[in-house]
Amino acid sequence: MKKVFDVVLLNALPASGKSELRKFMNENDPEQMVNDFHIGKNLQLDDFPYVWLMRQVDKKLAAMGHPTLYYPDDESPTYDGRVWGVLSILLSEDYQDLVNRNYVQPASAAEYLFERFDRASIAAGMKPLISLLDDEVRNKIAAELEDEARALLNEKQSQYCEDLSDKTIIIEFSRGGNDGAEMPLTGTFGYQYTYAMFSPDLLKHTALLYLWVTPEESRAKNDARFDPNNPGSSINHKTPDKVMMYDYGCDDILYMKEVSDRPNTVKVEAWGETFYIPVGIVDNRDDFTTQFRGPKETWNKESVEKAVKLISDATATMWENYKK
């Protein structure tokens, strides 16, 4: 019997400490990770690079005097909430690529990425926006984004391995709804929409680790983490203020857990099936994760012990309900 989770969704509001927690787990003792957390050697997926590249496409278009595709400007939420579904579909594809070691070496990584964006857009009910661009415009943007797209593809494929029995795929992302929104969140807002857009195979193999902070704490930490010299970093980027209020003013994990008819799970109805995702809650309202940005030798012993206790309690709850 496998001793570790196949997949763990690492979810929280922006700047809640997800990337720091992932860094902590990467630098922890591998044996303790298995014995205490049921988490194997990490293979990591994240939808932030896709958001970043969509915004880069729009910035290039705006600079050329063309209408943007995904976002009105660099500070605003998306035109169409189905973009959240596009991101879910891309993550599902990445999961399948890891599992099946789907290695590709396209002549243009940017063009390959654009084709993926458009296929996922169609699957989410949108138009294939990039394919509608004039060829000259599309080719120019592809050339300018080639290096970033190639680095993203290479990073994913560098994780491919023959044996997944001792591995856990960590998928990190955030979802939410308007500030002050009532539950349940509806439409394309929140995790209720995103989870239902994942592939059935991913839903069948996943558990959920949720890092809990308040929206107010999320906004404060979002401002504090920003490094203007590294705005494309998953750990140092700043989510725009408008987006924080419109898309991340609240989230629905605790609500989904509360209304599930199976304890310590969130219920997802999709693909004609009902999936129960085991959930563990890590309370980070008294911040213990920020220090993990620094080198391991600077970590506070008491915070490390607190992290181990909170994560082990949460993952024990997840494991108890995993694949049952």
ZILIN-V205978 format. One record per residue. N is the residue number from 0. PHI is phi in radians with two decimals (NA if undefined). D_FIRST is the distance of its C-alpha to the first C-alpha in Angstrom with 2 decimals. Layout:
N&PHI&D_FIRST, N&PHI&D_FIRST
This chain:
0&NA&0.00, 1&-1.13&3.79, 2&-1.66&6.28, 3&-2.26&9.16, 4&-1.11&11.08, 5&-1.19&11.91, 6&-2.41&15.49, 7&-2.18&17.66, 8&-1.40&21.22, 9&-1.80&23.49, 10&-2.11&26.56, 11&3.14&29.86, 12&-1.11&33.58, 13&-0.98&35.02, 14&1.13&35.45, 15&-1.35&33.29, 16&2.07&31.42, 17&-1.07&28.49, 18&-1.15&29.29, 19&-1.16&30.05, 20&-1.14&26.75, 21&-1.12&24.95, 22&-1.10&27.18, 23&-1.03&26.35, 24&-1.17&22.61, 25&-1.12&23.33, 26&-1.71&25.51, 27&-1.46&23.37, 28&-1.13&21.63, 29&-1.01&18.32, 30&-1.15&16.73, 31&-1.15&18.10, 32&-1.01&16.86, 33&-1.29&13.19, 34&-1.23&13.95, 35&-1.65&16.54, 36&-2.06&15.84, 37&1.03&12.18, 38&-2.06&14.07, 39&-1.52&13.65, 40&-0.96&16.66, 41&-1.35&18.74, 42&-1.97&19.95, 43&-2.07&22.77, 44&-2.23&24.69, 45&-2.72&27.78, 46&-1.58&30.49, 47&-1.01&33.33, 48&-1.02&34.30, 49&-1.25&34.92, 50&-1.05&37.07, 51&-1.01&38.90, 52&-1.29&39.66, 53&-1.06&40.80, 54&-1.18&43.16, 55&-1.17&44.32, 56&-1.00&45.20, 57&-1.15&47.24, 58&-1.13&48.96, 59&-1.13&49.98, 60&-1.10&51.32, 61&-1.07&53.27, 62&-1.12&54.77, 63&-1.58&55.97, 64&1.44&57.55, 65&-1.85&55.13, 66&-1.08&53.41, 67&-1.42&49.86, 68&-1.82&46.89, 69&-1.88&44.20, 70&-2.35&45.93, 71&-1.07&49.62, 72&-2.79&49.62, 73&-1.32&47.43, 74&-1.96&47.58, 75&-1.92&46.94, 76&-1.13&44.10, 77&-1.16&43.38, 78&-1.04&45.85, 79&-2.29&43.22, 80&-1.07&40.21, 81&-1.17&38.35, 82&-1.01&37.77, 83&-1.08&34.84, 84&-1.19&33.43, 85&-1.00&34.18, 86&-1.12&32.11, 87&-1.10&29.14, 88&-1.15&29.46, 89&-1.10&29.71, 90&-1.15&26.52, 91&-1.07&24.72, 92&-1.10&26.20, 93&-1.09&25.12, 94&-1.05&21.49, 95&-1.10&21.80, 96&-1.08&23.67, 97&-1.13&20.96, 98&-1.11&18.22, 99&-1.71&20.72, 100&0.90&22.62, 101&-1.40&25.81, 102&-1.58&28.39, 103&-2.28&31.97, 104&-2.42&35.13, 105&-1.22&37.83, 106&-1.05&41.44, 107&-2.20&41.50, 108&-1.18&38.43, 109&-1.16&40.50, 110&-1.10&41.42, 111&-1.08&37.81, 112&-1.12&36.90, 113&-1.07&39.88, 114&-1.11&38.76, 115&-1.13&35.33, 116&-0.98&37.15, 117&-1.24&39.33, 118&-1.10&36.66, 119&-1.17&34.71, 120&-1.10&38.02, 121&-1.09&38.76, 122&-1.11&35.36, 123&-1.54&36.10, 124&1.61&39.53, 125&-1.81&41.61, 126&-1.41&43.97, 127&-1.34&42.92, 128&-1.09&44.96, 129&-1.24&44.95, 130&-1.18&45.96, 131&-1.44&49.02, 132&-1.26&50.35, 133&-1.05&53.22, 134&-0.97&52.08, 135&-1.13&54.05, 136&-1.16&52.54, 137&-1.04&48.98, 138&-1.12&49.48, 139&-1.14&50.97, 140&-1.16&48.07, 141&-1.05&45.53, 142&-1.10&47.40, 143&-1.29&47.47, 144&-1.83&43.75, 145&-1.03&42.57, 146&-1.10&41.62, 147&-1.16&39.49, 148&-1.14&37.81, 149&-1.15&37.13, 150&-1.11&35.65, 151&-1.11&33.29, 152&-1.13&32.15, 153&-1.12&31.81, 154&-1.09&29.77, 155&-1.10&27.19, 156&-1.25&27.06, 157&-1.18&26.86, 158&-1.56&23.26, 159&-1.07&22.12, 160&-2.62&19.62, 161&-1.24&18.02, 162&-2.00&14.44, 163&-1.79&12.88, 164&-1.15&9.34, 165&-1.95&10.88, 166&-1.95&13.38, 167&-2.23&14.42, 168&-1.49&17.43, 169&-1.72&20.00, 170&-2.01&22.68, 171&-1.84&25.78, 172&-2.95&28.73, 173&-2.19&31.26, 174&-2.47&32.85, 175&-3.11&35.50, 176&-2.59&38.88, 177&-1.06&42.53, 178&-0.99&43.72, 179&1.45&44.45, 180&-1.13&42.75, 181&-1.50&41.94, 182&-1.59&38.57, 183&-1.39&37.09, 184&-1.17&37.47, 185&-2.21&38.48, 186&1.11&38.97, 187&-1.64&37.28, 188&-1.47&36.93, 189&1.35&33.84, 190&-1.26&30.12, 191&-1.03&30.82, 192&-1.38&32.22, 193&-1.08&29.92, 194&-1.07&26.58, 195&-1.19&28.12, 196&-1.57&29.01, 197&-1.26&25.50, 198&-1.20&24.03, 199&-1.01&21.93, 200&-1.10&18.96, 201&-1.15&19.15, 202&-1.07&19.59, 203&-1.26&16.53, 204&-1.98&14.22, 205&-1.94&16.19, 206&-2.24&16.78, 207&-2.20&20.22, 208&-1.92&21.57, 209&-1.92&25.29, 210&-1.72&27.86, 211&-1.70&30.82, 212&-2.37&34.40, 213&-1.37&37.58, 214&-1.01&39.31, 215&-1.12&42.17, 216&-1.16&39.96, 217&-1.05&38.32, 218&-1.14&41.80, 219&-1.12&42.99, 220&-1.24&40.04, 221&-1.07&40.41, 222&-1.19&43.99, 223&-1.24&43.17, 224&-1.42&40.49, 225&-1.17&42.66, 226&-2.06&43.67, 227&-1.09&46.43, 228&-1.47&45.97, 229&-2.52&42.39, 230&-1.21&42.32, 231&-1.61&39.60, 232&-1.37&37.03, 233&-1.18&34.00, 234&-1.77&34.63, 235&-2.11&38.46, 236&-1.38&39.50, 237&-2.05&41.44, 238&-1.26&40.84, 239&-0.98&44.37, 240&-1.01&45.92, 241&-1.07&46.61, 242&-1.18&43.01, 243&-1.02&41.89, 244&-1.43&44.13, 245&-1.47&43.65, 246&-1.78&39.96, 247&-2.28&38.55, 248&-1.26&40.95, 249&-2.86&38.13, 250&-2.51&34.64, 251&-2.12&32.86, 252&-1.11&29.34, 253&-1.09&30.49, 254&-1.13&32.43, 255&-1.07&29.59, 256&-1.14&27.38, 257&-1.13&30.36, 258&-1.64&31.08, 259&-1.12&27.59, 260&-1.52&27.40, 261&-2.27&23.87, 262&-1.00&23.80, 263&1.01&22.42, 264&-2.42&21.96, 265&-1.97&24.31, 266&-1.70&25.15, 267&-2.19&25.75, 268&-1.85&27.65, 269&-2.78&27.75, 270&1.02&27.75, 271&1.30&28.61, 272&-2.26&25.36, 273&-2.02&24.41, 274&-1.98&21.53, 275&-1.98&20.55, 276&-1.64&19.46, 277&-1.07&18.19, 278&-2.21&20.81, 279&-2.17&21.46, 280&-1.88&25.06, 281&-1.92&26.29, 282&-1.44&30.02, 283&-1.95&31.92, 284&-1.17&35.35, 285&-1.74&36.29, 286&-0.89&35.45, 287&-2.10&33.22, 288&-1.70&31.95, 289&-0.99&35.22, 290&-1.10&35.47, 291&-1.28&32.29, 292&-1.17&34.44, 293&-1.45&36.11, 294&-1.07&35.11, 295&-1.01&32.53, 296&-1.19&35.31, 297&-1.67&37.14, 298&-1.21&34.41, 299&-1.34&35.48, 300&-1.03&33.53, 301&-1.13&33.81, 302&-1.20&32.52, 303&-1.12&29.52, 304&-1.10&28.74, 305&-1.12&29.32, 306&-1.05&27.01, 307&-1.05&24.14, 308&-1.14&24.80, 309&-1.14&25.16, 310&-1.19&22.13, 311&-1.14&19.85, 312&-1.12&21.36, 313&-1.17&20.91, 314&-1.26&17.31, 315&-1.11&16.43, 316&-1.13&18.15, 317&-1.08&16.35, 318&-1.13&12.83, 319&-1.05&14.15, 320&-1.86&15.09, 321&-1.39&12.47, 322&0.98&11.69, 323&-1.96&13.43
